[in-house]
Amino acid sequence: MAQQISSSTTVTARDVIKSARGTPTSDGAGVKLTRVIGTPHVKNVGPFLMLDEFRSDEPQDYLAGFPDHPHRGFETFTYMLAGKFRHRDNKGHEGVLGPGGGQWMTAGRGIVHSEMPEQEEGLVWGFQLWINLPASEKMKPADYRDLQPSDIPTATLPGGATARVVSGRVGDVVGPIAERKTAPLFVEVQIPAGGEAVIPVPRGHEAFVYPFEGGVSIGERALARGELALLGEGDEVRLRAAGDAVRALVIAGKPLGEPVVQYGPFVMNTNEQIKEAIRDFQRGEF
């Protein structure tokens, strides 16, 4: 149920320090997508290693899905807007992700999983975000949490905007994903035409905004749909609908300040740890 929260009283608004568009690519068994973070233009943002948007109503773009593949050393969050994907992994977990739901998976020391479409036609649309783990947690047991739409609370903001809170806090509304060293904020903001929204962002977090439906303005910077905005320091981000209604992701996290060595689906702190991950996977020890 939506909850009413009071107007923000924070002092400093974050400005846009850089914007970039994603790169069309494919992953899995040929799923077409746009890579927004994890490109030559934007390698990472704080603890966030990758952000992909997948969106298509052409079955050939998504039917091959993401067959069995390994991960180690980080977390993933898949957030669905339309369509369905079935998740299975070698730990015995299985579930279906549908519109408005998602899955937060901790790969930890290792997991092998698949994400396959549960439909043969229609629109499939969503995001996958990769979040780094601290060195102390990279070898923790793998785990995951499926989130149904009803599991994600909604904050009602002044002026009619709303914020679905997956992790972090907006006013008195707290997301279900908590107790992470990166203290992530993951919010989907919906702003009516001509409206505004203010989202608090913890000082010291690195943050970005990604409008995926409609254009949004932050300060003096206007952003089109699909244009990533990296934010400077501050206590909040103020968004205005630049015309029609807007839907946007507001994401922030605490930097870990540790070395990052990434080799495909393995994210560790040293080259030797990457070699160990490859050996463990080849031995079937995930």
Long-range contacts (C-beta under 8 A, 24 or more apart in sequence): 1-153, 1-154, 2-154, 2-155, 2-156, 2-162, 3-153, 3-154, 3-155, 3-156, 3-171, 3-172, 3-173, 4-156, 5-155, 5-156, 5-157, 5-170, 5-171, 5-172, 5-173, 6-158, 6-171, 7-158, 7-198, 8-198, 8-200, 8-236, 10-198, 10-200, 10-235, 10-236, 11-235, 12-233, 12-234, 12-235, 12-236, 13-219, 13-234, 13-235, 13-236, 13-237, 13-238, 14-201, 14-207, 14-218, 14-231, 14-232, 14-233, 14-234, 14-235, 14-236, 14-237, 15-218, 15-219, 15-221, 15-231, 15-232, 15-234, 16-218, 16-219, 16-221, 16-223, 16-229, 16-230, 16-231, 16-232, 17-230, 17-231, 17-232, 18-42, 18-229, 18-230, 19-221, 19-223, 19-227, 19-228, 19-229, 19-230, 20-227, 20-228, 20-230, 21-226, 21-227, 21-228, 22-53, 22-226, 22-228, 27-52, 27-66, 28-64, 28-65, 28-66, 28-67, 28-69, 28-115, 29-64, 29-65, 29-66, 29-67, 30-64, 31-61, 31-62, 31-64, 31-65, 31-66, 32-56, 32-61, 32-62, 34-226, 36-210, 36-228, 37-208, 37-228, 38-130, 42-228, 42-230, 44-260, 45-206, 45-207, 45-208, 45-230, 45-251, 45-253, 46-182, 46-205, 46-206, 46-207, 46-252, 46-253, 46-254, 46-255, 47-131, 47-132, 47-182, 47-184, 47-206, 47-253, 47-254, 47-255, 47-256, 48-129, 48-130, 48-131, 48-132, 48-206, 48-208, 48-251, 48-253, 49-74, 49-130, 49-131, 49-132, 49-260, 49-262, 49-267, 50-128, 50-129, 50-130, 51-127, 51-128, 51-129, 51-130, 51-210, 51-228, 51-251, 52-127, 52-128, 53-125, 53-126, 53-127, 53-210, 53-212, 53-226, 54-124, 54-125, 54-126, 54-127, 54-128, 55-123, 55-124, 55-125, 55-126, 56-123, 56-124, 56-125, 57-122, 57-123, 57-124, 59-120, 59-121, 61-124, 62-117, 62-124, 63-117, 63-120, 65-114, 65-115, 65-116, 65-117, 66-114, 66-115, 66-116, 67-114, 67-116, 68-112, 68-113, 68-114, 69-112, 69-113, 69-114, 69-265, 70-110, 70-111, 70-112, 70-265, 70-266, 70-281, 70-286, 71-105, 71-107, 71-110, 71-111, 71-113, 71-265, 71-266, 72-107, 72-108, 72-109, 72-110, 72-111, 72-138, 72-265, 72-266, 72-267, 72-268, 72-277, 72-280, 72-281, 72-286, 73-107, 73-108, 73-132, 73-133, 73-138, 73-266, 73-267, 73-268, 73-273, 73-277, 74-107, 74-130, 74-131, 74-132, 74-133, 74-138, 74-267, 75-104, 75-105, 75-106, 75-107, 75-130, 75-131, 75-132, 75-133, 75-180, 76-103, 76-104, 76-105, 76-107, 76-128, 76-129, 76-130, 76-131, 77-102, 77-103, 77-104, 77-105, 77-127, 77-128, 77-129, 77-131, 77-166, 77-177, 77-186, 78-102, 78-103, 78-105, 78-115, 78-126, 78-127, 78-128, 79-126, 79-127, 79-128, 79-129, 79-166, 79-186, 79-188, 80-125, 80-126, 81-125, 81-126, 81-127, 81-212, 82-122, 82-123, 82-124, 82-125, 82-126, 83-117, 83-118, 83-119, 83-122, 83-123, 83-124, 83-125, 83-126, 84-117, 84-118, 84-119, 84-124, 85-115, 85-116, 85-117, 85-118, 85-124, 85-126, 86-115, 86-116, 86-117, 86-118, 87-113, 87-114, 87-115, 87-144, 87-146, 88-113, 88-114, 88-116, 89-113, 89-114, 89-142, 89-144, 90-286, 91-142, 93-144, 95-146, 97-126, 97-146, 98-149, 99-149, 100-149, 100-152, 101-146, 101-147, 101-148, 101-149, 101-151, 101-152, 102-146, 102-147, 102-152, 102-166, 103-144, 103-145, 103-146, 103-147, 104-144, 104-145, 104-147, 104-166, 104-167, 104-177, 105-142, 105-143, 105-144, 105-145, 106-133, 106-140, 106-142, 106-143, 106-144, 107-142, 108-133, 108-137, 108-138, 108-139, 108-140, 108-141, 108-142, 108-143, 109-138, 109-139, 109-140, 109-141, 109-142, 109-286, 110-142, 110-277, 110-280, 110-281, 110-285, 110-286, 111-142, 111-286, 112-281, 112-286, 127-212, 127-249, 129-186, 129-251, 130-267, 131-180, 131-182, 131-184, 131-253, 132-182, 132-256, 132-260, 132-267, 133-181, 133-267, 134-181, 134-182, 134-256, 134-258, 135-258, 135-269, 136-181, 137-181, 138-267, 138-268, 138-269, 138-273, 145-176, 145-177, 147-176, 147-177, 151-176, 152-176, 157-197, 157-198, 158-198, 159-192, 159-195, 159-196, 159-197, 160-192, 160-195, 161-189, 161-190, 161-191, 161-192, 161-195, 161-196, 161-197, 162-189, 162-190, 163-187, 163-188, 163-189, 163-190, 163-197, 163-199, 163-250, 164-188, 164-190, 168-202, 168-252, 169-200, 170-199, 170-200, 171-200, 181-254, 181-256, 182-253, 182-254, 182-256, 183-253, 183-254, 184-251, 184-252, 184-253, 185-250, 185-251, 185-252, 185-253, 186-249, 186-251, 187-249, 187-250, 187-251, 188-247, 188-248, 188-249, 188-250, 189-239, 189-246, 189-247, 189-248, 189-249, 189-250, 190-245, 190-246, 190-247, 191-216, 191-239, 191-240, 191-241, 191-245, 191-246, 191-247, 191-248, 192-241, 192-245, 193-241, 193-243, 193-244, 193-245, 194-241, 194-243, 195-240, 195-241, 195-245, 196-238, 196-239, 196-240, 196-241, 197-238, 197-239, 198-236, 198-237, 198-238, 198-239, 199-236, 199-237, 199-239, 199-250, 200-235, 200-236, 201-231, 201-234, 201-235, 201-236, 201-237, 201-250, 201-252, 202-252, 202-254, 203-233, 203-234, 203-235, 204-233, 204-254, 204-255, 205-252, 205-253, 205-254, 205-255, 206-230, 206-231, 206-252, 206-253, 206-255, 207-231, 207-237, 207-250, 207-251, 207-252, 207-253, 208-250, 208-251, 208-252, 209-237, 209-239, 209-248, 209-249, 209-250, 209-251, 210-248, 210-249, 210-251, 211-246, 211-247, 211-248, 212-247, 212-248, 212-249, 213-245, 213-246, 213-247, 213-248, 214-241, 214-242, 214-243, 214-244, 214-245, 214-246, 214-247, 215-241, 215-242, 215-243, 215-244, 215-246, 216-240, 216-241, 216-242, 216-246, 216-248, 217-241, 217-242
